[in-house]
Amino acid sequence: MAQVPYFLIKVMCSVGGFIGGLSLLFEPLGRQTEIALFTVNKSAETFYNLALRRELPVRFPKGECVLMGVSMAVLLYNYVNHR
């Protein structure tokens, strides 16, 4: 099986992300905020895990729990105050 060039993988991922982002336009406004907060949580967790893999000095105990707690606090604040 042939190797896929690295730049082609980046292009394919970018196009997939763009198409997935366009689908957000068809969601109701209330759900758009929840989806955006979910993706922010997942991207922050991904960056945290990448930093740990590269051994950058961001290691602290229960870091993923802190990220989840902050994202839930923002989500619940938004839910309570913007109904």
C-alpha distance (Angstrom), angle and dihedral (degrees) to the residues before:
residue distance angle dihedral
M1 . . .
A2 3.81 . .
Q3 3.80 122.5 .
V4 3.81 116.1 -112.2
P5 3.83 112.6 -130.3
Y6 3.80 115.5 -110.0
F7 3.82 95.0 -123.5
L8 3.81 89.8 53.9
I9 3.80 90.4 54.4
K10 3.82 89.7 52.1
V11 3.81 91.3 49.2
M12 3.80 92.4 48.7
C13 3.81 91.9 49.5
S14 3.80 91.4 47.6
V15 3.80 93.1 50.5
G16 3.80 91.4 47.5
G17 3.80 90.9 50.0
F18 3.79 91.6 48.3
I19 3.81 92.9 50.8
G20 3.80 90.7 46.5
G21 3.81 89.9 49.8
L22 3.79 91.3 51.7
S23 3.79 89.7 56.7
L24 3.81 87.2 63.8
L25 3.81 88.4 71.0
F26 3.80 90.0 68.9
E27 3.81 94.9 54.5
P28 3.83 122.3 95.7
L29 3.81 114.4 -97.5
G30 3.79 94.6 -110.8
R31 3.78 92.1 53.7
Q32 3.82 93.0 46.1
T33 3.80 90.5 66.0
E34 3.79 92.6 49.8
I35 3.80 92.2 48.9
A36 3.81 91.3 47.8
L37 3.80 91.8 51.6
F38 3.79 91.0 47.7
T39 3.80 91.9 52.5
V40 3.81 91.8 46.5
N41 3.80 88.7 54.0
K42 3.81 92.2 49.1
S43 3.81 93.3 46.5
A44 3.81 92.2 49.0
E45 3.81 89.5 50.1
T46 3.81 90.2 48.8
F47 3.82 92.7 50.9
Y48 3.79 89.8 47.4
N49 3.80 92.0 52.0
L50 3.82 91.3 46.3
A51 3.80 90.4 51.7
L52 3.80 90.1 50.3
R53 3.80 91.2 49.3
R54 3.81 90.4 52.1
E55 3.80 89.2 46.7
L56 3.79 95.4 -121.0
P57 3.82 114.1 165.6
V58 3.81 97.8 -99.4
R59 3.79 98.0 103.6
F60 3.79 113.5 131.8
P61 3.77 128.7 151.4
K62 3.80 117.1 -88.5
G63 3.82 92.8 2.5
E64 3.79 93.7 155.8
C65 3.82 89.4 52.7
V66 3.81 90.0 54.8
L67 3.82 90.9 51.4
M68 3.80 91.3 48.4
G69 3.81 92.0 47.7
V70 3.80 93.3 50.7
S71 3.79 92.8 47.5
M72 3.81 92.1 48.5
A73 3.80 90.5 49.0
V74 3.81 90.8 53.3
L75 3.79 92.2 45.3
L76 3.81 94.3 49.6
Y77 3.80 92.4 43.9
N78 3.79 89.1 53.0
Y79 3.81 91.9 46.2
V80 3.81 94.2 50.4
N81 3.81 98.7 42.1
H82 3.82 101.7 38.1
R83 3.77 103.5 46.9
